[in-house]
Amino acid sequence: MSDFANSDLTADRKEYLIQTPVLSRLFGRLLNDKRDMPMVHLQLNILAYVMTGVCLIYYLNMKENPGPQWHCHVLGLVYVAGNTFLFEERFILMLHFYSHRPVFDRSYPILNEYVNWFMAPFFGIPSGVYKLHHVIMHHAENNHEWDISSTETYQRDSLKAFLWYYFRFSVMIYIELPIYCFKSKRYDQLRSTLTGLATWALSIAFLAKFVNFWATFWVFMVPVFVTFLAMSFGNWSQHIFVDATQPESNYHLAYNCVDTFVNQRTFNDGYHVIHHYNARLHWSEMPEHFHNNVEKHHQEGSLTFRDIHFFDVGILVMTGRLDKLAEHYVHLGSKETAPTLEAIQEKMRAWLKPMPAVKASVAGPRKKLE
């Protein structure tokens, strides 16, 4: 750690593209915490892009003489590509932290709900479902048995295993998430989930049948496949290393990525160990918290990587390049106790093996995160 200065501590925020002067100031006054201004800028950036793109796509597809259909498909493809590369990652991580903490004053509940209910479908995420899936299920169950996105039982460097995981994450979730609510007796969340899924699916069906199919295809259908692939691989990568000897420890079911420019556009999402043991810690405090608790992370034996992020870690693991990944490993102790690259690879290889899912009785009582 002493060999480099962590840029996460001082770098400029890059979660948004531009500031919208008047509207940013207006909505900024309603924030609970002024440190969340990047979220205001990002939301306004997304609304400007999405509303313009959606109106143009529907307009061109619904014209009496729209011209060659391929023109409309090219526009749809450009729109999806732009939304994906400019905002997909930023939006999902904003939605992530938005779901853990109310961003705006509670006097304006619509401002704390519209991202999860209104904006999410433009990124392929069903209305109102993300908070239940991530905050209430994933964090309460902590990658264990009742977490339907758990990675514990998979061989986590296997493409075949990931494809099954992706199918379950993106298809079976519509069945398994309501079942989870019922099993865990979260009946309010069950009603909310079914309402959100029904509203989302019926709205898309209505727009496709009675407004315009191809416009709806590009605006609402294609993003579903893009986003669920990204989210499933993201969660797979974040929990790709699990120590079967201590799987209930937050230090052994995730890892941290530090000193990477990706943290600057994802609300410091790289500090995933910290996020699991303190999910309500403000995103801006994570780098300093990490540095103040380095010794604890070292004692617990957690994994830390530098100048690399989750997707990079996942790709290197899935392509068998643990040797390359080991070069990004950060030893948190003294130089005299630093392991060899071979020892690091051996540790990572052991943490990739499948294991029996940790039972709820072992993982402890489910947390009330609602």
C-alpha positions as CSV (number, residue, x, y, z in Angstrom):
1,M,0.0,0.0,0.0
2,S,2.9,2.4,0.7
3,D,4.1,2.1,-2.9
4,F,1.3,4.1,-4.4
5,A,-1.1,7.0,-3.8
6,N,-4.7,5.9,-4.1
7,S,-6.3,8.2,-6.7
8,D,-9.8,7.3,-5.3
9,L,-9.1,9.7,-2.4
10,T,-8.6,12.8,-4.5
11,A,-9.8,12.2,-8.1
12,D,-12.5,14.3,-9.6
13,R,-15.9,12.6,-9.9
14,K,-16.8,11.4,-13.4
15,E,-20.3,9.9,-12.7
16,Y,-21.9,12.5,-15.0
17,L,-21.0,14.1,-18.3
18,I,-22.1,17.7,-17.8
19,Q,-23.8,19.8,-15.2
20,T,-27.2,21.3,-16.0
21,P,-26.9,24.7,-14.4
22,V,-30.4,25.8,-13.5
23,L,-32.0,22.3,-12.9
24,S,-29.0,21.0,-11.0
25,R,-29.2,23.9,-8.5
26,L,-33.0,23.5,-8.2
27,F,-32.9,19.8,-7.4
28,G,-29.7,20.1,-5.5
29,R,-31.5,22.0,-2.8
30,L,-33.7,19.0,-2.1
31,L,-30.8,16.6,-1.4
32,N,-30.3,15.0,2.0
33,D,-26.6,15.1,1.5
34,K,-24.9,17.6,-0.9
35,R,-22.2,15.0,-1.6
36,D,-24.8,13.3,-3.8
37,M,-24.8,16.2,-6.4
38,P,-23.2,13.9,-9.0
39,M,-26.4,11.8,-8.9
40,V,-28.5,14.9,-9.7
41,H,-26.2,15.8,-12.7
42,L,-26.3,12.2,-13.9
43,Q,-30.1,11.9,-13.7
44,L,-30.5,15.1,-15.7
45,N,-27.9,13.9,-18.3
46,I,-29.8,10.6,-18.7
47,L,-33.2,12.3,-19.0
48,A,-31.9,14.6,-21.7
49,Y,-30.5,11.7,-23.7
50,V,-33.3,9.2,-23.1
51,M,-36.2,11.6,-23.7
52,T,-34.7,12.9,-26.9
53,G,-33.8,9.5,-28.2
54,V,-37.1,7.9,-27.3
55,C,-39.2,10.7,-28.9
56,L,-37.1,10.5,-32.1
57,I,-37.3,6.7,-32.4
58,Y,-41.0,6.6,-31.9
59,Y,-41.5,9.6,-34.3
60,L,-39.5,8.1,-37.1
61,N,-41.2,4.6,-36.7
62,M,-44.7,6.1,-36.6
63,K,-44.4,8.5,-39.6
64,E,-46.9,7.8,-42.4
65,N,-43.9,7.4,-44.8
66,P,-41.0,6.4,-42.5
67,G,-38.7,5.5,-45.4
68,P,-36.5,2.4,-45.4
69,Q,-37.0,0.4,-42.2
70,W,-33.2,-0.1,-41.9
71,H,-32.9,3.6,-41.1
72,C,-35.1,3.2,-38.0
73,H,-33.1,0.1,-37.0
74,V,-29.8,2.0,-37.3
75,L,-31.2,4.8,-35.2
76,G,-32.4,2.3,-32.6
77,L,-29.0,0.6,-32.5
78,V,-27.2,3.9,-32.2
79,Y,-29.5,4.9,-29.3
80,V,-29.0,1.6,-27.4
81,A,-25.2,1.8,-28.0
82,G,-25.0,5.4,-26.8
83,N,-27.2,4.7,-23.7
84,T,-25.1,1.6,-22.9
85,F,-21.7,3.1,-23.2
86,L,-22.5,6.5,-21.8
87,F,-24.9,5.7,-19.0
88,E,-25.5,2.0,-18.4
89,E,-22.7,1.5,-15.8
90,R,-23.3,4.9,-14.2
91,F,-27.0,4.4,-14.0
92,I,-26.9,0.9,-12.4
93,L,-24.5,2.1,-9.7
94,M,-26.5,5.2,-9.1
95,L,-29.6,3.0,-8.7
96,H,-27.6,0.8,-6.4
97,F,-26.7,3.5,-3.9
98,Y,-30.1,5.2,-4.5
99,S,-31.7,2.0,-3.2
100,H,-29.5,1.9,0.0
101,R,-30.0,5.5,1.1
102,P,-32.8,8.0,0.4
103,V,-31.0,10.6,-1.8
104,F,-33.7,13.4,-1.6
105,D,-35.5,14.8,1.4
106,R,-38.2,12.4,2.5
107,S,-40.8,15.2,2.0
108,Y,-40.4,14.4,-1.8
109,P,-41.0,10.6,-1.9
110,I,-41.5,10.7,-5.7
111,L,-37.9,11.8,-6.1
112,N,-36.7,8.9,-4.1
113,E,-38.8,6.4,-6.1
114,Y,-38.9,7.5,-9.7
115,V,-35.4,6.2,-10.5
116,N,-36.4,2.7,-9.4
117,W,-39.9,2.8,-10.9
118,F,-39.7,5.2,-13.9
119,M,-36.1,5.4,-15.2
120,A,-35.1,1.7,-14.6
121,P,-37.2,0.4,-17.5
122,F,-35.3,2.5,-20.0
123,F,-32.3,0.4,-18.9
124,G,-34.1,-2.9,-19.1
125,I,-34.8,-3.2,-15.4
126,P,-38.4,-4.0,-14.4
127,S,-40.1,-1.3,-12.4
128,G,-39.6,-1.3,-8.6
129,V,-37.7,-4.6,-8.6
130,Y,-34.1,-3.6,-8.1
131,K,-34.3,-2.5,-4.5
132,L,-35.9,-5.8,-3.5
133,H,-33.5,-7.9,-5.4
134,H,-30.3,-6.2,-4.3
135,V,-30.9,-4.5,-1.0
136,I,-33.5,-6.8,0.7
137,M,-32.5,-10.1,-0.8
138,H,-28.8,-9.9,-1.8
139,H,-27.6,-8.1,1.3
140,A,-29.9,-9.8,3.8
141,E,-29.0,-13.2,2.5
142,N,-25.4,-12.1,1.8
143,N,-24.6,-14.4,-1.1
144,H,-25.9,-17.5,0.8
145,E,-28.6,-20.0,0.3
146,W,-31.7,-17.8,-0.1
147,D,-29.9,-15.3,-2.3
148,I,-31.0,-16.4,-5.7
149,S,-28.0,-14.5,-7.2
150,S,-25.5,-16.4,-4.9
151,T,-22.3,-17.6,-6.6
152,E,-21.4,-20.1,-3.9
153,T,-22.4,-23.4,-5.6
154,Y,-20.7,-22.7,-9.0
155,Q,-17.3,-23.4,-10.3
156,R,-16.6,-19.7,-10.8
157,D,-14.0,-19.9,-13.6
158,S,-16.3,-22.1,-15.8
159,L,-18.1,-20.6,-18.8
160,K,-20.7,-23.4,-18.6
161,A,-21.4,-22.5,-15.0
162,F,-21.7,-18.8,-15.8
163,L,-24.1,-19.5,-18.6
164,W,-26.4,-21.4,-16.2
165,Y,-26.0,-18.6,-13.7
166,Y,-26.9,-16.0,-16.4
167,F,-30.0,-18.0,-17.3
168,R,-31.1,-18.2,-13.7
169,F,-30.3,-14.5,-13.1
170,S,-32.1,-13.2,-16.2
171,V,-35.0,-15.6,-16.8
172,M,-35.8,-17.6,-13.6
173,I,-35.6,-14.4,-11.5
174,Y,-39.2,-13.6,-12.5
175,I,-40.3,-16.7,-10.7
176,E,-37.7,-17.1,-8.0
177,L,-37.9,-13.5,-6.7
178,P,-41.6,-13.7,-5.8
179,I,-41.0,-17.1,-4.3
180,Y,-38.2,-15.6,-2.2
181,C,-40.6,-12.9,-0.9
182,F,-43.1,-15.6,0.0
183,K,-40.5,-17.9,1.7
184,S,-39.0,-15.1,3.7
185,K,-42.5,-13.8,4.6
186,R,-41.9,-10.4,3.0
187,Y,-45.5,-10.0,1.9
188,D,-45.3,-6.2,1.3
189,Q,-42.3,-6.7,-1.0
190,L,-44.2,-9.6,-2.8
191,R,-47.1,-7.3,-3.6
192,S,-44.7,-4.5,-4.7
193,T,-42.7,-7.0,-6.9
194,L,-45.8,-8.4,-8.6
195,T,-47.1,-4.9,-9.2
196,G,-43.8,-3.8,-10.7
197,L,-43.4,-6.8,-12.9
198,A,-47.0,-6.6,-14.1
199,T,-46.8,-2.8,-14.8
200,W,-43.5,-3.2,-16.7
201,A,-44.6,-6.2,-18.8
202,L,-48.1,-4.9,-19.6
203,S,-46.7,-1.5,-20.5
204,I,-44.2,-3.0,-22.9
205,A,-46.9,-5.2,-24.4
206,F,-49.3,-2.3,-24.9
207,L,-46.7,-0.1,-26.5
208,A,-45.6,-2.9,-28.8
209,K,-49.1,-3.9,-29.9
210,F,-50.9,-0.5,-30.0
211,V,-48.2,2.1,-30.5
212,N,-45.2,0.7,-32.5
213,F,-43.5,-2.6,-32.2
214,W,-40.0,-1.7,-33.5
215,A,-39.7,1.5,-31.5
216,T,-40.7,-0.4,-28.4
217,F,-38.3,-3.2,-29.3
218,W,-35.3,-0.8,-29.4
219,V,-36.3,1.4,-26.4
220,F,-37.5,-1.2,-23.9
221,M,-36.8,-4.8,-25.1
222,V,-33.2,-4.8,-26.3
223,P,-31.9,-3.1,-23.1
224,V,-33.3,-6.0,-21.1
225,F,-30.8,-8.4,-22.7
226,V,-27.9,-5.9,-22.4
227,T,-28.5,-5.0,-18.8
228,F,-29.2,-8.5,-17.4
229,L,-26.0,-9.7,-19.1
230,A,-24.1,-6.8,-17.5
231,M,-25.7,-7.2,-14.1
232,S,-25.3,-11.0,-14.0
233,F,-21.6,-10.9,-15.0
234,G,-21.1,-7.9,-12.6
235,N,-22.5,-9.8,-9.6
236,W,-20.7,-13.0,-10.7
237,S,-17.4,-11.1,-10.9
238,Q,-17.9,-9.3,-7.6
239,H,-18.5,-12.6,-5.8
240,I,-16.2,-14.8,-8.0
241,F,-13.8,-15.4,-5.1
242,V,-15.5,-17.1,-2.1
243,D,-13.5,-18.8,0.7
244,A,-15.2,-22.1,1.4
245,T,-13.6,-22.2,4.8
246,Q,-15.1,-18.9,5.9
247,P,-18.0,-18.1,3.5
248,E,-20.0,-16.3,6.1
249,S,-17.3,-13.6,6.5
250,N,-17.8,-10.4,4.4
251,Y,-14.0,-10.4,4.0
252,H,-14.1,-13.8,2.3
253,L,-17.1,-13.5,-0.1
254,A,-16.1,-10.3,-2.0
255,Y,-12.9,-8.2,-2.6
256,N,-11.9,-4.6,-3.1
257,C,-10.7,-2.8,-6.2
258,V,-8.8,0.4,-5.4
259,D,-6.9,3.1,-7.3
260,T,-8.9,2.6,-10.5
261,F,-10.6,5.2,-12.7
262,V,-13.7,3.1,-12.8
263,N,-14.4,4.0,-9.2
264,Q,-14.6,7.6,-10.2
265,R,-17.6,7.0,-12.4
266,T,-19.3,4.3,-10.3
267,F,-19.6,5.9,-6.9
268,N,-16.6,4.0,-5.6
269,D,-18.2,0.6,-6.3
270,G,-14.9,-1.1,-6.1
271,Y,-14.9,-1.2,-2.3
272,H,-17.2,-4.2,-2.2
273,V,-16.0,-5.8,1.0
274,I,-16.7,-2.6,2.8
275,H,-20.1,-2.3,1.1
276,H,-21.1,-5.7,2.4
277,Y,-20.2,-5.1,6.0
278,N,-21.5,-1.5,6.0
279,A,-24.0,-1.1,3.2
280,R,-25.2,2.3,4.4
281,L,-21.8,3.9,4.5
282,H,-21.9,6.9,2.1
283,W,-20.1,6.1,-1.2
284,S,-17.8,9.2,-0.9
285,E,-16.4,7.9,2.4
286,M,-15.3,4.4,1.2
287,P,-11.7,5.2,0.1
288,E,-10.9,6.9,3.4
289,H,-12.7,4.2,5.4
290,F,-10.6,1.6,3.6
291,H,-7.3,3.3,4.4
292,N,-8.3,3.8,8.0
293,N,-9.1,0.0,8.2
294,V,-6.3,-1.5,6.1
295,E,-5.0,-3.5,9.0
296,K,-8.4,-5.1,9.6
297,H,-8.6,-6.1,6.0
298,H,-5.1,-7.5,6.2
299,Q,-5.8,-9.5,9.4
300,E,-9.0,-10.9,7.8
301,G,-7.1,-12.0,4.7
302,S,-9.4,-10.2,2.2
303,L,-8.4,-9.8,-1.4
304,T,-7.5,-6.4,-2.8
305,F,-6.6,-5.4,-6.4
306,R,-5.3,-2.2,-7.8
307,D,-5.8,-0.4,-11.1
308,I,-8.5,-3.0,-12.2
309,H,-12.2,-3.4,-11.7
310,F,-14.8,-6.1,-11.4
311,F,-15.4,-6.7,-15.1
312,D,-11.7,-6.9,-15.7
313,V,-11.3,-9.4,-12.8
314,G,-14.1,-11.5,-14.1
315,I,-12.7,-11.6,-17.6
316,L,-9.2,-12.5,-16.4
317,V,-10.6,-15.3,-14.3
318,M,-12.8,-16.7,-17.0
319,T,-10.0,-16.6,-19.5
320,G,-7.6,-18.4,-17.2
321,R,-5.3,-15.5,-16.6
322,L,-4.8,-15.7,-12.9
323,D,-1.1,-14.9,-13.5
324,K,-2.1,-11.5,-15.0
325,L,-4.6,-10.9,-12.2
326,A,-2.0,-11.6,-9.5
327,E,0.1,-8.7,-10.8
328,H,-2.7,-6.4,-9.7
329,Y,-2.9,-7.9,-6.2
330,V,-2.2,-5.5,-3.4
331,H,-0.5,-6.9,-0.3
332,L,-1.8,-5.0,2.7
333,G,0.9,-6.0,5.1
334,S,4.6,-5.3,5.3
335,K,6.9,-5.9,2.3
336,E,8.7,-8.6,4.2
337,T,5.5,-10.7,4.5
338,A,4.4,-10.3,0.9
339,P,3.4,-13.6,-0.8
340,T,4.8,-14.7,-4.1
341,L,2.8,-14.4,-7.3
342,E,2.4,-18.2,-7.3
343,A,1.0,-18.2,-3.7
344,I,-1.5,-15.5,-4.7
345,Q,-2.7,-17.5,-7.7
346,E,-3.0,-20.6,-5.5
347,K,-5.2,-18.7,-3.0
348,M,-7.4,-17.3,-5.8
349,R,-7.7,-20.8,-7.4
350,A,-8.9,-22.2,-4.1
351,W,-11.5,-19.5,-3.7
352,L,-13.0,-20.3,-7.1
353,K,-14.2,-23.8,-6.2
354,P,-17.9,-24.6,-5.7
355,M,-19.2,-25.2,-2.2
356,P,-22.5,-26.1,-0.6
357,A,-24.7,-23.0,-0.1
358,V,-24.4,-21.6,3.4
359,K,-27.7,-22.3,5.3
360,A,-29.7,-19.5,6.8
361,S,-29.1,-20.9,10.3
362,V,-25.3,-20.7,9.7
363,A,-25.4,-17.3,8.0
364,G,-27.3,-15.9,10.9
365,P,-30.7,-14.3,11.2
366,R,-31.8,-12.4,8.1
367,K,-31.3,-8.7,8.4
368,K,-34.3,-6.3,8.3
369,L,-33.0,-3.9,5.6
370,E,-36.4,-2.6,4.4
